Structure formats: structure tokens, C-alpha cells
Amino acid sequence: MKMLINLFGIGFILLFSHFYKTESTSVEGMWLTADKLSKIQIYEENGKYHGKIAWLKQPSVNGKPVLDTKNQDESLRNKPMLGLVLLKNFIAESKNTWRNGTIYDPRSGKTYDCVLTLKNSNTLDVRGYIGKPIFGKSVTFTRE
């Protein structure tokens, strides 16, 4: 009888723990971009969140590193894309939203206001915009 009670208790704990799993509410980690051409490492520094390019599908061309050639600041155009900080100065607004940051688009060389929203533990909505978020574009990053 005692063994049956123990087995029942263990089964109950296993069943309960399956339903009790909590999803990660941290934006920190490695994220695959929507186009699957790069991975962004999001990290916290001094209470703000930033994201840098940690992996590129094509980090070099003809043996030379891919550079940030479209940067509006000409002095930064010789900087390699690998390691480039794209997401800057995000502040946690709630358990799944980070605001007041910017996103740099290396394809255009422009920087936009941005909001990050964790849809679930593996899906991050990244919305860049001008003025108000309604006037923007979203892409989805996937946790690696």
C-alpha cells in the first residue's frame, strides 16, 4: 500500500510539473533573424538591453569580412558586420515588452525606434518604426 501511495505521488508530481512549466520571459539569448541570414545575441548591460550580430551565414566575401558599407556615418563604413550592435538601449516595460530602444538596419544604413515583444519563450516580435509603432514593420526572431 505504501508503495502504491509513493507511485501515485511520483506520478502526480510528474503530471503536475508537465503542466506547470513556465515559459522564459527573458529576451536575453541568441536569436535567429527572420531571413535566417544572421543570429543576434541579446544581452543586458547596465540595466539596458542590446543586441549584436553574433553569427552571419556569409561573414566574408572573397576572404574579406562583410562591412557596414551603407552606414550613414562614413567613418563606420569599414566596420565588420560581425559583432555590430544593431539593437540598443531597450528598457523592460513589462515581463514580455522592451521599449525606448533603437534598431539599426545595415541594409539601408538607417536607425529606427523599436519595440521588442516576446510572444512566447521562442518567438520575439521586433518592430521598427518612425514616430509611432503603428507606422512600422515587424519581423520575427526565433530563439536558438
Residue pairs with C-beta under 8 A, 6 or more apart in sequence:
23 120
23 121
24 121
25 95
25 96
25 118
25 121
27 42
27 49
27 90
27 98
27 116
27 118
27 124
28 42
28 43
28 44
28 49
29 41
29 42
29 143
29 144
30 39
30 40
30 41
30 42
30 54
30 143
30 144
31 39
31 40
31 41
31 42
31 51
31 124
31 141
31 142
31 143
31 144
32 38
32 39
32 141
32 142
32 143
32 144
33 39
33 40
33 139
33 141
34 139
34 140
34 141
36 57
37 56
37 57
37 58
38 53
38 55
38 56
38 57
39 53
39 54
39 55
39 144
40 51
40 52
40 53
40 54
40 86
40 87
40 141
41 51
41 52
41 53
41 54
42 49
42 50
42 51
42 87
43 49
43 50
43 51
43 52
44 50
47 91
48 88
48 89
48 90
48 91
48 101
49 87
49 89
49 90
49 91
49 92
49 98
49 101
49 116
50 85
50 87
50 88
50 89
50 90
51 85
51 86
51 87
52 83
52 84
52 85
52 86
52 87
53 81
53 82
53 83
53 84
53 86
54 82
54 83
55 82
56 66
56 81
56 82
58 66
59 65
59 66
59 81
59 82
60 66
65 80
65 81
65 82
66 80
66 81
66 82
67 77
67 78
67 79
67 80
67 81
68 76
68 77
68 78
68 79
68 80
68 81
68 84
68 106
68 109
69 77
70 77
70 106
70 107
70 108
70 109
71 77
71 79
71 106
71 109
72 109
72 110
81 106
84 104
84 106
85 104
86 103
86 104
86 106
87 101
87 102
87 103
87 104
87 114
87 116
87 126
88 101
88 102
88 103
88 104
89 100
89 101
89 102
90 98
90 99
90 100
90 101
90 114
90 116
91 98
91 99
91 100
91 101
92 98
93 99
96 117
96 118
96 119
97 115
97 116
97 117
97 118
98 115
98 116
98 117
99 115
99 116
101 113
101 114
101 115
101 116
102 111
102 112
102 113
102 114
103 111
103 112
103 114
103 126
103 128
104 110
104 111
105 111
105 112
105 128
112 128
112 129
112 130
112 136
113 128
113 129
113 130
113 131
113 133
113 136
114 126
114 127
114 128
114 129
115 127
115 129
115 133
116 124
116 125
116 126
116 127
117 124
117 125
117 127
118 124
118 125
119 125
119 140
121 143
122 142
122 143
123 140
123 141
123 142
123 143
124 140
124 141
124 142
124 143
125 138
125 139
125 140
126 138
126 139
126 140
126 141
127 133
127 136
127 137
127 138
128 136
128 137
128 138
129 135
129 136
129 137
130 136
